[in-house]
């Protein structure tokens, strides 16, 4: 078949070594417009409002109108309801209450918890895909069981909730073909209870979740101890080998050496590519582990239930301003307060989320039956696939990287559903994604051998 150059796509020279990234720079002006709507002052206002509830500890007051987790939940729901007024009836909000039994650890008595969730209904009833973005509403101080003391939770995780809310406000004014869910989960500090409830609900209800994005601590740029300041990078964590993997899938993974190409890791690379495309002065640092060392987050229950899920987290954590009682010791101020946050950094990470969520939200479905021919020994590679159903596809991008590379290094655009490319499958990894005429790209699909 013939290779077609896409508008603004770097020309591919046969047999040339991979030296620089060849990324599509065709951009959707509507995504640029939405990114311009993300305002630093709006994010700061939201964080300070969340802090004003005193504590949002999972087991704090649920009856007060001004203090505790209950007041915070009801306020957030009312904000979602405001966004719904500009959504032409497509955005609906709810507090999804559920009961957690006492676990003898961080839940001392049977408790009713609630996730505050806004669902933006898609315009295509035949498209069952679902996107989920989250931050956790609850907060804590030094003692995880202290539900009385002020626990401002500005960065952990008012930052993630503020980013999620900003996306809900901006995106609910637009139409997307399939369902987008914006959620502030609770119970994260007590054991990921809200996220686990939602992930199990998604699995039980057979939701076709193609991506879950968790934002947890994305508003601090100054590290504790080292005093490094960096507001140009953000970490994206993704699992290596999927938690849920059948015996046949494990066999195929080992045969094709795709240990670094789990669905979650393909999502992480998608985030890096899209952020490079739309957001200035922000680099995605791909971290090859599910979360920080021996720690976890709200994306983990989704991974455990078989969904592609990642975590955004600031580049350098400041432990003086997370999980701490508010105090001053030896001249050092402790506590998770808004004054210690970098709201411009939070804005850029929010823009990254927005670019990824909207680009995916408008993307065609991924190609199916993606394979790589292995009938003959050759230094070329032949990939084949089937066109997806639904939204019209303009073409396909073949993504290429060397085996030791963390991210895609070259892109070849084609119009057909089969391509022979001058790169050996012995030396490179590949994936294929669908693209529409505005450059909205699907999640890449890793090929399996075809004999």
TORKOL-4160 file (C-alpha; in steps of 0.2 Angstrom, whole numbers, padded with zeros to 4 digits, m for minus):
451
<pt num="1" X="0000" Y="0000" Z="0000"/>
<pt num="2" X="0005" Y="0018" Z="m0002"/>
<pt num="3" X="0010" Y="0029" Z="0013"/>
<pt num="4" X="0001" Y="0046" Z="0013"/>
<pt num="5" X="0008" Y="0061" Z="0022"/>
<pt num="6" X="m0005" Y="0070" Z="0034"/>
<pt num="7" X="m0006" Y="0088" Z="0034"/>
<pt num="8" X="0009" Y="0095" Z="0045"/>
<pt num="9" X="0015" Y="0078" Z="0048"/>
<pt num="10" X="0034" Y="0075" Z="0047"/>
<pt num="11" X="0039" Y="0066" Z="0031"/>
<pt num="12" X="0045" Y="0048" Z="0034"/>
<pt num="13" X="0061" Y="0043" Z="0025"/>
<pt num="14" X="0063" Y="0025" Z="0022"/>
<pt num="15" X="0077" Y="0016" Z="0031"/>
<pt num="16" X="0081" Y="0032" Z="0041"/>
<pt num="17" X="0086" Y="0030" Z="0059"/>
<pt num="18" X="0074" Y="0036" Z="0073"/>
<pt num="19" X="0082" Y="0052" Z="0079"/>
<pt num="20" X="0068" Y="0064" Z="0083"/>
<pt num="21" X="0050" Y="0063" Z="0087"/>
<pt num="22" X="0038" Y="0064" Z="0072"/>
<pt num="23" X="0022" Y="0070" Z="0080"/>
<pt num="24" X="0006" Y="0076" Z="0072"/>
<pt num="25" X="0005" Y="0095" Z="0075"/>
<pt num="26" X="m0012" Y="0097" Z="0068"/>
<pt num="27" X="m0022" Y="0104" Z="0082"/>
<pt num="28" X="m0041" Y="0106" Z="0085"/>
<pt num="29" X="m0044" Y="0124" Z="0088"/>
<pt num="30" X="m0059" Y="0120" Z="0099"/>
<pt num="31" X="m0047" Y="0111" Z="0111"/>
<pt num="32" X="m0035" Y="0126" Z="0111"/>
<pt num="33" X="m0051" Y="0137" Z="0115"/>
<pt num="34" X="m0056" Y="0126" Z="0130"/>
<pt num="35" X="m0038" Y="0126" Z="0137"/>
<pt num="36" X="m0038" Y="0145" Z="0136"/>
<pt num="37" X="m0054" Y="0144" Z="0147"/>
<pt num="38" X="m0044" Y="0136" Z="0162"/>
<pt num="39" X="m0040" Y="0150" Z="0174"/>
<pt num="40" X="m0028" Y="0150" Z="0188"/>
<pt num="41" X="m0040" Y="0161" Z="0199"/>
<pt num="42" X="m0054" Y="0149" Z="0196"/>
<pt num="43" X="m0044" Y="0134" Z="0202"/>
<pt num="44" X="m0038" Y="0144" Z="0217"/>
<pt num="45" X="m0055" Y="0149" Z="0222"/>
<pt num="46" X="m0061" Y="0131" Z="0221"/>
<pt num="47" X="m0047" Y="0125" Z="0232"/>
<pt num="48" X="m0050" Y="0139" Z="0245"/>
<pt num="49" X="m0068" Y="0135" Z="0245"/>
<pt num="50" X="m0064" Y="0116" Z="0249"/>
<pt num="51" X="m0052" Y="0122" Z="0263"/>
<pt num="52" X="m0066" Y="0132" Z="0270"/>
<pt num="53" X="m0075" Y="0117" Z="0276"/>
<pt num="54" X="m0062" Y="0115" Z="0290"/>
<pt num="55" X="m0060" Y="0096" Z="0288"/>
<pt num="56" X="m0066" Y="0084" Z="0274"/>
<pt num="57" X="m0061" Y="0069" Z="0283"/>
<pt num="58" X="m0071" Y="0054" Z="0277"/>
<pt num="59" X="m0078" Y="0051" Z="0295"/>
<pt num="60" X="m0081" Y="0069" Z="0299"/>
<pt num="61" X="m0098" Y="0078" Z="0301"/>
<pt num="62" X="m0111" Y="0075" Z="0288"/>
<pt num="63" X="m0125" Y="0085" Z="0295"/>
<pt num="64" X="m0117" Y="0103" Z="0297"/>
<pt num="65" X="m0120" Y="0115" Z="0283"/>
<pt num="66" X="m0103" Y="0123" Z="0284"/>
<pt num="67" X="m0091" Y="0110" Z="0291"/>
<pt num="68" X="m0086" Y="0092" Z="0286"/>
<pt num="69" X="m0087" Y="0080" Z="0272"/>
<pt num="70" X="m0106" Y="0081" Z="0271"/>
<pt num="71" X="m0106" Y="0100" Z="0268"/>
<pt num="72" X="m0092" Y="0098" Z="0255"/>
<pt num="73" X="m0101" Y="0085" Z="0246"/>
<pt num="74" X="m0117" Y="0095" Z="0245"/>
<pt num="75" X="m0108" Y="0111" Z="0239"/>
<pt num="76" X="m0099" Y="0101" Z="0225"/>
<pt num="77" X="m0116" Y="0093" Z="0220"/>
<pt num="78" X="m0123" Y="0111" Z="0219"/>
<pt num="79" X="m0108" Y="0117" Z="0208"/>
<pt num="80" X="m0111" Y="0102" Z="0196"/>
<pt num="81" X="m0130" Y="0107" Z="0195"/>
<pt num="82" X="m0124" Y="0125" Z="0190"/>
<pt num="83" X="m0114" Y="0117" Z="0176"/>
<pt num="84" X="m0129" Y="0107" Z="0171"/>
<pt num="85" X="m0139" Y="0122" Z="0166"/>
<pt num="86" X="m0127" Y="0126" Z="0152"/>
<pt num="87" X="m0127" Y="0108" Z="0145"/>
<pt num="88" X="m0143" Y="0106" Z="0136"/>
<pt num="89" X="m0149" Y="0093" Z="0149"/>
<pt num="90" X="m0134" Y="0082" Z="0145"/>
<pt num="91" X="m0125" Y="0084" Z="0162"/>
<pt num="92" X="m0133" Y="0076" Z="0178"/>
<pt num="93" X="m0126" Y="0076" Z="0195"/>
<pt num="94" X="m0128" Y="0064" Z="0210"/>
<pt num="95" X="m0121" Y="0060" Z="0227"/>
<pt num="96" X="m0119" Y="0041" Z="0225"/>
<pt num="97" X="m0120" Y="0035" Z="0243"/>
<pt num="98" X="m0114" Y="0018" Z="0248"/>
<pt num="99" X="m0111" Y="0009" Z="0265"/>
<pt num="100" X="m0094" Y="0003" Z="0271"/>
<pt num="101" X="m0093" Y="m0010" Z="0285"/>
<pt num="102" X="m0081" Y="m0007" Z="0299"/>
<pt num="103" X="m0064" Y="m0014" Z="0294"/>
<pt num="104" X="m0056" Y="m0014" Z="0311"/>
<pt num="105" X="m0043" Y="m0002" Z="0303"/>
<pt num="106" X="m0047" Y="0015" Z="0297"/>
<pt num="107" X="m0066" Y="0013" Z="0297"/>
<pt num="108" X="m0071" Y="0010" Z="0315"/>
<pt num="109" X="m0090" Y="0009" Z="0313"/>
<pt num="110" X="m0102" Y="0005" Z="0298"/>
<pt num="111" X="m0102" Y="0021" Z="0288"/>
<pt num="112" X="m0111" Y="0029" Z="0274"/>
<pt num="113" X="m0099" Y="0037" Z="0261"/>
<pt num="114" X="m0103" Y="0046" Z="0245"/>
<pt num="115" X="m0095" Y="0050" Z="0229"/>
<pt num="116" X="m0100" Y="0066" Z="0220"/>
<pt num="117" X="m0102" Y="0062" Z="0202"/>
<pt num="118" X="m0107" Y="0072" Z="0186"/>
<pt num="119" X="m0111" Y="0062" Z="0171"/>
<pt num="120" X="m0110" Y="0070" Z="0154"/>
<pt num="121" X="m0121" Y="0060" Z="0142"/>
<pt num="122" X="m0114" Y="0056" Z="0125"/>
<pt num="123" X="m0124" Y="0061" Z="0109"/>
<pt num="124" X="m0121" Y="0044" Z="0100"/>
<pt num="125" X="m0132" Y="0031" Z="0108"/>
<pt num="126" X="m0122" Y="0017" Z="0098"/>
<pt num="127" X="m0106" Y="0022" Z="0106"/>
<pt num="128" X="m0104" Y="0014" Z="0123"/>
<pt num="129" X="m0087" Y="0021" Z="0128"/>
<pt num="130" X="m0084" Y="0029" Z="0145"/>
<pt num="131" X="m0071" Y="0041" Z="0151"/>
<pt num="132" X="m0068" Y="0044" Z="0170"/>
<pt num="133" X="m0058" Y="0058" Z="0178"/>
<pt num="134" X="m0057" Y="0059" Z="0197"/>
<pt num="135" X="m0049" Y="0068" Z="0212"/>
<pt num="136" X="m0053" Y="0063" Z="0230"/>
<pt num="137" X="m0063" Y="0074" Z="0241"/>
<pt num="138" X="m0058" Y="0068" Z="0258"/>
<pt num="139" X="m0043" Y="0075" Z="0268"/>
<pt num="140" X="m0033" Y="0070" Z="0284"/>
<pt num="141" X="m0020" Y="0076" Z="0296"/>
<pt num="142" X="m0006" Y="0067" Z="0305"/>
<pt num="143" X="m0017" Y="0054" Z="0313"/>
<pt num="144" X="m0027" Y="0046" Z="0299"/>
<pt num="145" X="m0041" Y="0043" Z="0312"/>
<pt num="146" X="m0043" Y="0061" Z="0318"/>
<pt num="147" X="m0059" Y="0067" Z="0311"/>
<pt num="148" X="m0061" Y="0083" Z="0322"/>
<pt num="149" X="m0045" Y="0093" Z="0319"/>
<pt num="150" X="m0044" Y="0105" Z="0304"/>
<pt num="151" X="m0038" Y="0096" Z="0289"/>
<pt num="152" X="m0038" Y="0108" Z="0275"/>
<pt num="153" X="m0032" Y="0096" Z="0261"/>
<pt num="154" X="m0028" Y="0110" Z="0249"/>
<pt num="155" X="m0016" Y="0101" Z="0238"/>
<pt num="156" X="m0021" Y="0083" Z="0244"/>
<pt num="157" X="m0032" Y="0083" Z="0236"/>
<pt num="158" X="m0041" Y="0099" Z="0233"/>
<pt num="159" X="m0030" Y="0101" Z="0218"/>
<pt num="160" X="m0036" Y="0086" Z="0210"/>
<pt num="161" X="m0055" Y="0090" Z="0214"/>
<pt num="162" X="m0052" Y="0108" Z="0207"/>
<pt num="163" X="m0045" Y="0102" Z="0191"/>
<pt num="164" X="m0059" Y="0089" Z="0189"/>
<pt num="165" X="m0072" Y="0102" Z="0192"/>
<pt num="166" X="m0064" Y="0115" Z="0180"/>
<pt num="167" X="m0065" Y="0101" Z="0166"/>
<pt num="168" X="m0083" Y="0097" Z="0170"/>
<pt num="169" X="m0088" Y="0116" Z="0169"/>
<pt num="170" X="m0079" Y="0118" Z="0152"/>
<pt num="171" X="m0083" Y="0102" Z="0144"/>
<pt num="172" X="m0101" Y="0101" Z="0149"/>
<pt num="173" X="m0104" Y="0116" Z="0137"/>
<pt num="174" X="m0099" Y="0105" Z="0122"/>
<pt num="175" X="m0105" Y="0089" Z="0115"/>
<pt num="176" X="m0096" Y="0072" Z="0115"/>
<pt num="177" X="m0101" Y="0056" Z="0106"/>
<pt num="178" X="m0099" Y="0045" Z="0122"/>
<pt num="179" X="m0101" Y="0046" Z="0141"/>
<pt num="180" X="m0089" Y="0057" Z="0152"/>
<pt num="181" X="m0089" Y="0055" Z="0171"/>
<pt num="182" X="m0082" Y="0068" Z="0183"/>
<pt num="183" X="m0081" Y="0062" Z="0200"/>
<pt num="184" X="m0075" Y="0067" Z="0218"/>
<pt num="185" X="m0072" Y="0051" Z="0227"/>
<pt num="186" X="m0072" Y="0049" Z="0246"/>
<pt num="187" X="m0063" Y="0037" Z="0257"/>
<pt num="188" X="m0046" Y="0038" Z="0249"/>
<pt num="189" X="m0036" Y="0041" Z="0264"/>
<pt num="190" X="m0046" Y="0027" Z="0273"/>
<pt num="191" X="m0042" Y="0014" Z="0260"/>
<pt num="192" X="m0048" Y="0019" Z="0243"/>
<pt num="193" X="m0066" Y="0015" Z="0247"/>
<pt num="194" X="m0074" Y="0027" Z="0235"/>
<pt num="195" X="m0064" Y="0023" Z="0220"/>
<pt num="196" X="m0066" Y="0004" Z="0224"/>
<pt num="197" X="m0085" Y="0006" Z="0225"/>
<pt num="198" X="m0085" Y="0015" Z="0208"/>
<pt num="199" X="m0073" Y="0003" Z="0200"/>
<pt num="200" X="m0084" Y="m0012" Z="0205"/>
<pt num="201" X="m0099" Y="m0003" Z="0200"/>
<pt num="202" X="m0092" Y="0000" Z="0183"/>
<pt num="203" X="m0087" Y="m0018" Z="0181"/>
<pt num="204" X="m0103" Y="m0025" Z="0187"/>
<pt num="205" X="m0113" Y="m0014" Z="0175"/>
<pt num="206" X="m0101" Y="m0019" Z="0161"/>
<pt num="207" X="m0096" Y="m0001" Z="0157"/>
<pt num="208" X="m0084" Y="0000" Z="0143"/>
<pt num="209" X="m0071" Y="0011" Z="0152"/>
<pt num="210" X="m0057" Y="0015" Z="0139"/>
<pt num="211" X="m0048" Y="0027" Z="0151"/>
<pt num="212" X="m0048" Y="0032" Z="0170"/>
<pt num="213" X="m0038" Y="0047" Z="0175"/>
<pt num="214" X="m0034" Y="0050" Z="0193"/>
<pt num="215" X="m0027" Y="0067" Z="0199"/>
<pt num="216" X="m0020" Y="0067" Z="0216"/>
<pt num="217" X="m0008" Y="0081" Z="0222"/>
<pt num="218" X="m0005" Y="0091" Z="0207"/>
<pt num="219" X="m0003" Y="0108" Z="0214"/>
<pt num="220" X="0014" Y="0109" Z="0223"/>
<pt num="221" X="0030" Y="0113" Z="0214"/>
<pt num="222" X="0042" Y="0114" Z="0228"/>
<pt num="223" X="0049" Y="0098" Z="0236"/>
<pt num="224" X="0052" Y="0096" Z="0254"/>
<pt num="225" X="0070" Y="0093" Z="0260"/>
<pt num="226" X="0079" Y="0095" Z="0243"/>
<pt num="227" X="0070" Y="0112" Z="0240"/>
<pt num="228" X="0069" Y="0108" Z="0221"/>
<pt num="229" X="0056" Y="0118" Z="0212"/>
<pt num="230" X="0049" Y="0112" Z="0196"/>
<pt num="231" X="0033" Y="0117" Z="0188"/>
<pt num="232" X="0038" Y="0111" Z="0171"/>
<pt num="233" X="0036" Y="0092" Z="0174"/>
<pt num="234" X="0022" Y="0081" Z="0181"/>
<pt num="235" X="0023" Y="0062" Z="0184"/>
<pt num="236" X="0011" Y="0050" Z="0176"/>
<pt num="237" X="0010" Y="0033" Z="0184"/>
<pt num="238" X="0005" Y="0017" Z="0175"/>
<pt num="239" X="0005" Y="m0001" Z="0179"/>
<pt num="240" X="0017" Y="m0013" Z="0170"/>
<pt num="241" X="0009" Y="m0030" Z="0170"/>
<pt num="242" X="m0010" Y="m0029" Z="0171"/>
<pt num="243" X="m0018" Y="m0034" Z="0188"/>
<pt num="244" X="m0031" Y="m0044" Z="0178"/>
<pt num="245" X="m0023" Y="m0055" Z="0165"/>
<pt num="246" X="m0029" Y="m0072" Z="0159"/>
<pt num="247" X="m0017" Y="m0086" Z="0156"/>
<pt num="248" X="m0019" Y="m0083" Z="0137"/>
<pt num="249" X="m0015" Y="m0065" Z="0139"/>
<pt num="250" X="0000" Y="m0068" Z="0149"/>
<pt num="251" X="0006" Y="m0081" Z="0137"/>
<pt num="252" X="0004" Y="m0068" Z="0123"/>
<pt num="253" X="0013" Y="m0054" Z="0133"/>
<pt num="254" X="0028" Y="m0065" Z="0136"/>
<pt num="255" X="0029" Y="m0070" Z="0118"/>
<pt num="256" X="0028" Y="m0052" Z="0111"/>
<pt num="257" X="0038" Y="m0044" Z="0126"/>
<pt num="258" X="0025" Y="m0032" Z="0129"/>
<pt num="259" X="0028" Y="m0029" Z="0147"/>
<pt num="260" X="0029" Y="m0011" Z="0144"/>
<pt num="261" X="0013" Y="m0010" Z="0134"/>
<pt num="262" X="m0001" Y="m0013" Z="0146"/>
<pt num="263" X="m0017" Y="m0004" Z="0142"/>
<pt num="264" X="m0013" Y="0008" Z="0156"/>
<pt num="265" X="0004" Y="0012" Z="0149"/>
<pt num="266" X="m0002" Y="0015" Z="0132"/>
<pt num="267" X="m0014" Y="0027" Z="0140"/>
<pt num="268" X="0001" Y="0036" Z="0149"/>
<pt num="269" X="0010" Y="0037" Z="0132"/>
<pt num="270" X="m0006" Y="0045" Z="0124"/>
<pt num="271" X="m0006" Y="0058" Z="0138"/>
<pt num="272" X="0012" Y="0062" Z="0134"/>
<pt num="273" X="0009" Y="0064" Z="0116"/>
<pt num="274" X="m0007" Y="0074" Z="0118"/>
<pt num="275" X="0001" Y="0086" Z="0131"/>
<pt num="276" X="0016" Y="0089" Z="0120"/>
<pt num="277" X="0003" Y="0094" Z="0107"/>
<pt num="278" X="m0007" Y="0106" Z="0116"/>
<pt num="279" X="0001" Y="0112" Z="0133"/>
<pt num="280" X="0016" Y="0123" Z="0133"/>
<pt num="281" X="0030" Y="0122" Z="0146"/>
<pt num="282" X="0024" Y="0105" Z="0153"/>
<pt num="283" X="0032" Y="0088" Z="0151"/>
<pt num="284" X="0025" Y="0072" Z="0156"/>
<pt num="285" X="0037" Y="0061" Z="0166"/>
<pt num="286" X="0032" Y="0043" Z="0163"/>
<pt num="287" X="0035" Y="0033" Z="0179"/>
<pt num="288" X="0035" Y="0015" Z="0176"/>
<pt num="289" X="0026" Y="0009" Z="0191"/>
<pt num="290" X="0008" Y="0009" Z="0196"/>
<pt num="291" X="0011" Y="0022" Z="0210"/>
<pt num="292" X="0024" Y="0029" Z="0221"/>
<pt num="293" X="0034" Y="0016" Z="0231"/>
<pt num="294" X="0023" Y="0005" Z="0242"/>
<pt num="295" X="0009" Y="0018" Z="0240"/>
<pt num="296" X="m0007" Y="0019" Z="0231"/>
<pt num="297" X="m0021" Y="0030" Z="0224"/>
<pt num="298" X="m0039" Y="0030" Z="0217"/>
<pt num="299" X="m0034" Y="0023" Z="0200"/>
<pt num="300" X="m0028" Y="0007" Z="0208"/>
<pt num="301" X="m0045" Y="m0001" Z="0210"/>
<pt num="302" X="m0049" Y="0002" Z="0192"/>
<pt num="303" X="m0033" Y="m0006" Z="0187"/>
<pt num="304" X="m0037" Y="m0021" Z="0198"/>
<pt num="305" X="m0054" Y="m0022" Z="0189"/>
<pt num="306" X="m0046" Y="m0023" Z="0172"/>
<pt num="307" X="m0048" Y="m0005" Z="0166"/>
<pt num="308" X="m0034" Y="0006" Z="0159"/>
<pt num="309" X="m0030" Y="0019" Z="0173"/>
<pt num="310" X="m0016" Y="0031" Z="0177"/>
<pt num="311" X="m0012" Y="0044" Z="0191"/>
<pt num="312" X="m0006" Y="0062" Z="0188"/>
<pt num="313" X="0005" Y="0067" Z="0203"/>
<pt num="314" X="0016" Y="0082" Z="0205"/>
<pt num="315" X="0035" Y="0080" Z="0201"/>
<pt num="316" X="0041" Y="0084" Z="0218"/>
<pt num="317" X="0031" Y="0081" Z="0234"/>
<pt num="318" X="0032" Y="0092" Z="0249"/>
<pt num="319" X="0029" Y="0080" Z="0264"/>
<pt num="320" X="0028" Y="0095" Z="0276"/>
<pt num="321" X="0012" Y="0100" Z="0267"/>
<pt num="322" X="0003" Y="0083" Z="0266"/>
<pt num="323" X="m0005" Y="0072" Z="0280"/>
<pt num="324" X="0001" Y="0085" Z="0293"/>
<pt num="325" X="m0007" Y="0094" Z="0308"/>
<pt num="326" X="m0006" Y="0112" Z="0306"/>
<pt num="327" X="0008" Y="0119" Z="0316"/>
<pt num="328" X="0025" Y="0127" Z="0317"/>
<pt num="329" X="0040" Y="0118" Z="0323"/>
<pt num="330" X="0058" Y="0124" Z="0323"/>
<pt num="331" X="0053" Y="0138" Z="0311"/>
<pt num="332" X="0045" Y="0126" Z="0299"/>
<pt num="333" X="0027" Y="0128" Z="0295"/>
<pt num="334" X="0017" Y="0111" Z="0292"/>
<pt num="335" X="0000" Y="0108" Z="0285"/>
<pt num="336" X="m0009" Y="0107" Z="0268"/>
<pt num="337" X="m0014" Y="0125" Z="0266"/>
<pt num="338" X="m0017" Y="0134" Z="0249"/>
<pt num="339" X="m0003" Y="0147" Z="0253"/>
<pt num="340" X="0010" Y="0133" Z="0249"/>
<pt num="341" X="0002" Y="0129" Z="0232"/>
<pt num="342" X="0008" Y="0134" Z="0215"/>
<pt num="343" X="m0008" Y="0138" Z="0206"/>
<pt num="344" X="0000" Y="0141" Z="0189"/>
<pt num="345" X="0007" Y="0124" Z="0190"/>
<pt num="346" X="m0010" Y="0117" Z="0194"/>
<pt num="347" X="m0017" Y="0126" Z="0179"/>
<pt num="348" X="m0005" Y="0118" Z="0167"/>
<pt num="349" X="m0008" Y="0101" Z="0173"/>
<pt num="350" X="m0027" Y="0104" Z="0172"/>
<pt num="351" X="m0024" Y="0109" Z="0154"/>
<pt num="352" X="m0015" Y="0093" Z="0151"/>
<pt num="353" X="m0030" Y="0083" Z="0158"/>
<pt num="354" X="m0042" Y="0094" Z="0147"/>
<pt num="355" X="m0032" Y="0091" Z="0131"/>
<pt num="356" X="m0032" Y="0072" Z="0134"/>
<pt num="357" X="m0050" Y="0070" Z="0140"/>
<pt num="358" X="m0057" Y="0081" Z="0125"/>
<pt num="359" X="m0045" Y="0073" Z="0112"/>
<pt num="360" X="m0051" Y="0056" Z="0118"/>
<pt num="361" X="m0069" Y="0061" Z="0120"/>
<pt num="362" X="m0070" Y="0067" Z="0101"/>
<pt num="363" X="m0059" Y="0052" Z="0095"/>
<pt num="364" X="m0065" Y="0038" Z="0083"/>
<pt num="365" X="m0065" Y="0021" Z="0091"/>
<pt num="366" X="m0049" Y="0011" Z="0091"/>
<pt num="367" X="m0045" Y="m0001" Z="0076"/>
<pt num="368" X="m0049" Y="m0019" Z="0079"/>
<pt num="369" X="m0040" Y="m0035" Z="0075"/>
<pt num="370" X="m0023" Y="m0026" Z="0075"/>
<pt num="371" X="m0010" Y="m0038" Z="0070"/>
<pt num="372" X="0008" Y="m0040" Z="0064"/>
<pt num="373" X="0012" Y="m0053" Z="0051"/>
<pt num="374" X="0026" Y="m0066" Z="0055"/>
<pt num="375" X="0024" Y="m0078" Z="0041"/>
<pt num="376" X="0041" Y="m0073" Z="0034"/>
<pt num="377" X="0058" Y="m0067" Z="0040"/>
<pt num="378" X="0060" Y="m0050" Z="0034"/>
<pt num="379" X="0068" Y="m0033" Z="0040"/>
<pt num="380" X="0051" Y="m0025" Z="0035"/>
<pt num="381" X="0036" Y="m0026" Z="0046"/>
<pt num="382" X="0018" Y="m0028" Z="0040"/>
<pt num="383" X="0004" Y="m0023" Z="0051"/>
<pt num="384" X="m0015" Y="m0026" Z="0047"/>
<pt num="385" X="m0031" Y="m0021" Z="0056"/>
<pt num="386" X="m0049" Y="m0018" Z="0054"/>
<pt num="387" X="m0058" Y="m0001" Z="0053"/>
<pt num="388" X="m0068" Y="0002" Z="0069"/>
<pt num="389" X="m0087" Y="0005" Z="0069"/>
<pt num="390" X="m0095" Y="0022" Z="0072"/>
<pt num="391" X="m0087" Y="0039" Z="0069"/>
<pt num="392" X="m0079" Y="0040" Z="0052"/>
<pt num="393" X="m0060" Y="0037" Z="0052"/>
<pt num="394" X="m0049" Y="0049" Z="0042"/>
<pt num="395" X="m0034" Y="0037" Z="0043"/>
<pt num="396" X="m0023" Y="0028" Z="0055"/>
<pt num="397" X="m0006" Y="0032" Z="0064"/>
<pt num="398" X="0007" Y="0018" Z="0066"/>
<pt num="399" X="0017" Y="0023" Z="0081"/>
<pt num="400" X="0035" Y="0017" Z="0082"/>
<pt num="401" X="0048" Y="0016" Z="0096"/>
<pt num="402" X="0064" Y="0007" Z="0100"/>
<pt num="403" X="0063" Y="m0006" Z="0112"/>
<pt num="404" X="0073" Y="0004" Z="0126"/>
<pt num="405" X="0062" Y="0019" Z="0123"/>
<pt num="406" X="0049" Y="0025" Z="0136"/>
<pt num="407" X="0038" Y="0034" Z="0123"/>
<pt num="408" X="0034" Y="0034" Z="0104"/>
<pt num="409" X="0047" Y="0041" Z="0093"/>
<pt num="410" X="0040" Y="0041" Z="0076"/>
<pt num="411" X="0023" Y="0042" Z="0068"/>
<pt num="412" X="0018" Y="0035" Z="0050"/>
<pt num="413" X="0001" Y="0040" Z="0044"/>
<pt num="414" X="m0009" Y="0029" Z="0032"/>
<pt num="415" X="m0026" Y="0028" Z="0024"/>
<pt num="416" X="m0027" Y="0010" Z="0022"/>
<pt num="417" X="m0029" Y="m0004" Z="0034"/>
<pt num="418" X="m0013" Y="m0013" Z="0030"/>
<pt num="419" X="0005" Y="m0006" Z="0029"/>
<pt num="420" X="0022" Y="m0013" Z="0026"/>
<pt num="421" X="0035" Y="m0002" Z="0035"/>
<pt num="422" X="0054" Y="m0002" Z="0034"/>
<pt num="423" X="0056" Y="m0006" Z="0052"/>
<pt num="424" X="0061" Y="m0023" Z="0059"/>
<pt num="425" X="0049" Y="m0030" Z="0073"/>
<pt num="426" X="0065" Y="m0037" Z="0080"/>
<pt num="427" X="0071" Y="m0019" Z="0084"/>
<pt num="428" X="0055" Y="m0009" Z="0087"/>
<pt num="429" X="0038" Y="m0009" Z="0095"/>
<pt num="430" X="0023" Y="m0003" Z="0086"/>
<pt num="431" X="0005" Y="0002" Z="0089"/>
<pt num="432" X="m0009" Y="0008" Z="0078"/>
<pt num="433" X="m0023" Y="0021" Z="0082"/>
<pt num="434" X="m0037" Y="0028" Z="0072"/>
<pt num="435" X="m0038" Y="0047" Z="0068"/>
<pt num="436" X="m0051" Y="0059" Z="0062"/>
<pt num="437" X="m0049" Y="0074" Z="0051"/>
<pt num="438" X="m0045" Y="0085" Z="0066"/>
<pt num="439" X="m0032" Y="0074" Z="0073"/>
<pt num="440" X="m0042" Y="0067" Z="0087"/>
<pt num="441" X="m0034" Y="0050" Z="0090"/>
<pt num="442" X="m0040" Y="0034" Z="0098"/>
<pt num="443" X="m0030" Y="0025" Z="0111"/>
<pt num="444" X="m0016" Y="0015" Z="0102"/>
<pt num="445" X="m0018" Y="m0004" Z="0100"/>
<pt num="446" X="m0003" Y="m0015" Z="0102"/>
<pt num="447" X="m0002" Y="m0028" Z="0088"/>
<pt num="448" X="m0003" Y="m0047" Z="0090"/>
<pt num="449" X="0006" Y="m0060" Z="0079"/>
<pt num="450" X="m0003" Y="m0066" Z="0063"/>
<pt num="451" X="0004" Y="m0082" Z="0056"/>
